[in-house]
Amino acid sequence: MRFYSLSIMFSLVFLIVAIFFSDHLWTVFGILAFTYSSILLWGIFDLRIQLFVKATVHSKNGVLLTFDDGPDAERTPAILDLLRKKKISALFFVIGNQVEKHPEMIKRIVQEGHVVGGHSYSHNLRTTFYSTRSYLKEIDKCNEAIEKVTGITNNVYRPPFGITDPSMGRALKIRKTKTIGWSVRSLDTKLTSKNSLSRLKRRTRKDSIVLLHDNGILDVKDLEGYIDHCIQKEYAIANPVEFIEDLHDA
């Protein structure tokens, strides 16, 4: 894991400084401590640098549409209607307690050819910086909810808020779970629908994994506009079933 390699490297640098530059030990220690802490914070809050968790952040199969935090009672059906109209599939990272509330939507997601992944059971800030045991409980409860409704054993995961740490890395390794991140964030829970659409159009490339939300602000019409933009750019829309198969074959 990159985190342990980083820690060893900084320890060795400090040891060398302590031996050869003892007169400036505390100054160098302060610089090293600040740099190390900054990298750790970056790694915690940006899944893409994969400091604690190995994650897939690009797609070899084309633009992969992913939706987090569902299912949502109002928006998920509209999203599914649009995807069916466009004859494309997506990957839905669902929250376990939402699965329990809306089992019929999860069944529809799977029946219409989409893929379901785990996104924790409760998805709140209290589920970050947990112990390994607590992370395992969150992962397992979410997977159990998915399997109870669909009969499918899930082994892909997206960390809530994209926050990771060493304990989560250990938990995912224990469960032999593949982590899927993203390369493009829509920010559709923060920006207006039009601004989110504009951001997506600017940042999407042919190998992007796109982070959207079932409960986001992005209007379904603007989502359709984004899909049309990808088609006009001649970007293939990835089939999530094939994407997951390739992920496990790698």
Secondary structure, DSSP 8 states (H G I E B T S, - for coil): -HHHHHHHHHHHHHHHHHHH-GGGHHHHHHHHHHHHHHHHHHHHH-GGG-SSS-EE-B-SSSBEEEEEEE--TTHHHHHHHHHHHHT---EEEE-HHHHHH-HHHHHHHHHTT-EEEE--SS-SGGGSS--HHHHHHHHHHHHHHHHHHH-----EE--GGG---HHHHHHHHHTT-EEE--SEE--TTTS-HHHHHHHHHHH--TTBEEEEETT-S--HHHHHHHHHHHHHTT--B--HHHHHHHHHH-
